[in-house]
Amino acid sequence: MDTLLSFLSNISWWMWIIIALALIAVRDIIQRKHTISHNFPVVGHIRYMLESIGPELRQYLVANNREELPFNRIERGWVYASSKNENNYEGFGTDRDIYAHQHIFINNAMLPYKLEDNHPNKKDNHFLPCAKVMGQYNNRKRPYRPASVINVSAMSFGSLSAKAIESLNKGVKIADAYHNTGEGGLSPYHKHGGDVVFHFGTGYFGVRDDDGNFSMKKLKKLVQDNPFIRAIEVKLSQGAKPGKGGVLPGSKITKEISEIRHVPMGKDVLSPPNHSAFNTIPELVEFVEAIAQETGLPVGIKAAIGKLGQWKELADYMKANNKGPDFITVDGGEGGTGAAPPSFADHVSLPWVYAFGDLYKLFKDKGLTERIVFIGSGKLGFPAKAAMAFAMGADCINVAREAMMSIGCIQAQVCHTNRCPAGVATQNKWLQRGIDVPLKSERLAQYFNTFKKEFLEITHAAGYEHPCQFKMNDVEVNVDDHNLSKELDSTYKYHKVEVPFCGMQSLKDCPHLGGIA
Ligand SMILES: Cc1cc2nc3c(=O)[nH]c(=O)nc-3n(C[C@H](O)[C@H](O)[C@H](O)COP(=O)(O)O)c2cc1C
């Protein structure tokens, strides 16, 4: 034994390295799973290593400021700086090619809108509620005017961590916005004082019976027990994966998730592509009406847009029967997700501008736009993009990934792996420990408030008091030359219906204004 130990201790360190490499080489040659390391023992590993750190190398060192997707460095930097209340300006002028195809211009007025001394925005430069009231046309018992035009989009507890959900909820409370629950049900982390829009999809999580069917009784009780739920959103589809159901693996179902979602422990839970509560357009409308009747709340639908036939049927049915959803959330094909197959995320459903233009035109032709609050989502959390959305007819915007970035998401794009390094999109307790909830909630609120302030400044520059006054011909899209650049109305072939607006003070005095605890 002593001889062996003394022999081993006499082997020099470089000899140990050679031995280790030789063992790796033998293992590489014997194994048949990885062709590259079999054919190129030892050195083949360098390729795998570089491939795995490639995204980080490109993100930090190689990619230029405007290159990355979904959000480039300038966009991310703007959200980070805004959420930290740091200097979010850029010096020396734009670094964008503003002559590029599809670039958007907002037509400024010769003289901007002037705030009088007693104007609500003189005291509060981010007071920016929605110009329409959800549920007013349909005489719902509890109509709701969102107190902020920017709100947190559907992201469930399960796809986001408990600490992320709590930060978002506390943040929307500070910013007077609302927090959409996403499909995972109402968790304790949604109960920190912010307005909540309760959202459910085909899995009916949180409002399902033992067989997985929708339970009106459970929804009614949920709304009664939680008066901060201000509206209900029925998800038909989302931009990243329309028509694709999901599986929640039994292994991921903790006791807490099982209780919140009303699903059994240890068994895989399916959320199928279709709803079991309705099959046809009239049935969908009657379902919406029944929920509104039972809960007293405004009820809306969320969808990604492709074919228009069934939407036409919906508009016809709404017109003929004088009922239907109080709001419609249009999600663009560029929208985010916790997890989706790339073939869906990249190709199924239209990008937001095409989707929204098609849908709005259809409802406008039937004279229905006044009764619907239109919500847009799909990378709209930037003031100039929001101005374009409002010019096209949006009344509010929902943001998901921008909100995640404001609370620390670094766009690692690993939401589907449970390994989110920022603790935002993971259930790993250790990774979540880095999230300081009071700080992150302030950051979400600061991002929303900065957004609203800058959105108002752009609105004033265009000569308006509220972004609802933006018209299609206030925004132009570049098609190579100014003489060829087209205002939105000639590009998308419609004019937006004027939103009734009697001044910011009237929104402040509205009895249905949200954000009031
Ligand atoms: C992590 C994550 C989870 C999401 N979960 C849901 C969901 O439960 N239901 C839903 O309708 N949309 C969901 N979405 C889509 C967002 O609500 C939103 O529609 C989409 O990301 C577009 O907004 P954005 O571009 O601001 O991210 C999710 C998105 C992300 C990033």
The ligand as an ORCA input file, in Angstrom:
! r2SCAN-3c Opt
* xyz 0 1
  C     -43.363     33.334    -19.098
  C     -44.634     33.625    -19.861
  C     -45.825     33.014    -19.496
  C     -47.005     33.286    -20.193
  N     -48.183     32.705    -19.800
  C     -49.324     32.981    -20.458
  C     -50.571     32.437    -20.032
  O     -50.677     31.731    -19.024
  N     -51.689     32.725    -20.770
  C     -51.637     33.560    -21.862
  O     -52.670     33.816    -22.476
  N     -50.471     34.114    -22.254
  C     -49.322     33.858    -21.593
  N     -48.154     34.457    -21.987
  C     -48.189     35.427    -23.107
  C     -48.226     36.879    -22.576
  O     -49.345     37.071    -21.722
  C     -48.299     37.914    -23.710
  O     -49.520     37.775    -24.387
  C     -47.168     37.812    -24.723
  O     -45.947     37.486    -24.115
  C     -46.987     39.125    -25.485
  O     -46.564     40.167    -24.642
  P     -45.034     40.663    -24.551
  O     -44.534     40.830    -25.938
  O     -45.134     41.971    -23.803
  O     -44.272     39.628    -23.813
  C     -46.972     34.191    -21.294
  C     -45.767     34.807    -21.654
  C     -44.601     34.546    -20.955
  C     -43.325     35.244    -21.357
*
